[in-house]
Amino acid sequence: MKDIKKEADRWWRQSQADFAFLQKIVKFGKADTVCFLSQQTAEKALKAYLFYSSAEFYNQKDAEQAIELAGQVISSRSLTGRFIYR
């Protein structure tokens, strides 16, 4: 696998780019598209956190399972200063 921190950064940058795009398209009123892309953006940010935390993460599609795993990681660590937003 690629360097885990680089992989985290790649997912984080993609989520930030998607978020910037969402801020532009929300004004067009396509709620279904905005909701779908928002979920995708959140999933990418979550993947970034999981990779950054060196959690066991295998590119799963199941967002619910990813959220549960993130909760386990969060509850097992102190987050202070662990994730740097760019």
C-alpha positions as CSV (number, residue, x, y, z in Angstrom):
1,M,0.0,0.0,0.0
2,K,1.1,3.5,-0.6
3,D,2.4,5.6,2.3
4,I,-0.6,5.8,4.6
5,K,-0.2,9.5,5.3
6,K,0.0,10.3,1.6
7,E,-3.1,8.3,1.1
8,A,-4.9,10.2,3.9
9,D,-3.8,13.5,2.3
10,R,-5.1,12.4,-1.1
11,W,-8.5,11.6,0.3
12,W,-8.6,14.8,2.3
13,R,-7.7,17.0,-0.7
14,Q,-10.3,15.3,-2.8
15,S,-13.0,15.8,-0.1
16,Q,-12.0,19.5,0.1
17,A,-12.2,19.9,-3.7
18,D,-15.7,18.2,-3.7
19,F,-16.8,20.5,-0.8
20,A,-15.8,23.6,-2.7
21,F,-17.7,22.3,-5.7
22,L,-20.8,21.7,-3.5
23,Q,-20.7,25.2,-2.3
24,K,-21.0,26.4,-5.9
25,I,-23.8,24.0,-7.1
26,V,-26.1,24.2,-4.0
27,K,-27.5,27.4,-5.4
28,F,-29.0,25.5,-8.4
29,G,-31.5,23.8,-6.2
30,K,-30.8,20.2,-7.2
31,A,-31.3,18.8,-3.7
32,D,-31.0,15.1,-4.7
33,T,-27.6,15.7,-6.4
34,V,-26.3,17.9,-3.6
35,C,-27.3,15.3,-1.0
36,F,-25.6,12.5,-2.9
37,L,-22.4,14.5,-3.4
38,S,-22.5,15.7,0.2
39,Q,-22.5,12.0,1.3
40,Q,-19.7,11.2,-1.0
41,T,-17.7,14.2,0.3
42,A,-18.2,13.2,3.9
43,E,-17.2,9.6,3.1
44,K,-13.9,10.8,1.5
45,A,-13.1,13.0,4.6
46,L,-13.9,10.0,6.8
47,K,-11.6,7.8,4.7
48,A,-8.9,10.5,5.1
49,Y,-9.2,10.4,8.9
50,L,-9.2,6.6,9.0
51,F,-6.0,6.4,6.8
52,Y,-4.4,9.1,8.9
53,S,-5.2,7.2,12.1
54,S,-3.6,4.1,10.6
55,A,-6.8,2.2,11.3
56,E,-7.5,-1.1,9.6
57,F,-9.3,0.2,6.6
58,Y,-9.8,-1.7,3.3
59,N,-11.5,0.8,1.0
60,Q,-14.9,-0.4,1.9
61,K,-18.1,0.9,0.3
62,D,-20.3,0.5,3.4
63,A,-20.4,4.0,4.9
64,E,-22.1,2.7,8.0
65,Q,-19.3,0.3,8.7
66,A,-16.7,3.0,8.0
67,I,-18.5,5.3,10.5
68,E,-18.5,2.5,13.1
69,L,-14.8,2.0,12.6
70,A,-14.1,5.7,12.9
71,G,-16.0,5.8,16.2
72,Q,-13.8,3.0,17.5
73,V,-10.7,4.9,16.4
74,I,-11.9,8.1,17.9
75,S,-12.8,6.6,21.2
76,S,-9.4,4.9,21.5
77,R,-7.3,8.0,20.9
78,S,-7.1,11.6,21.8
79,L,-7.8,13.8,18.8
80,T,-6.0,16.9,20.0
81,G,-3.5,17.9,17.3
82,R,-3.8,14.6,15.5
83,F,-5.4,15.7,12.2
84,I,-4.3,18.8,10.4
85,Y,-6.8,20.5,8.2
86,R,-5.4,22.2,5.1
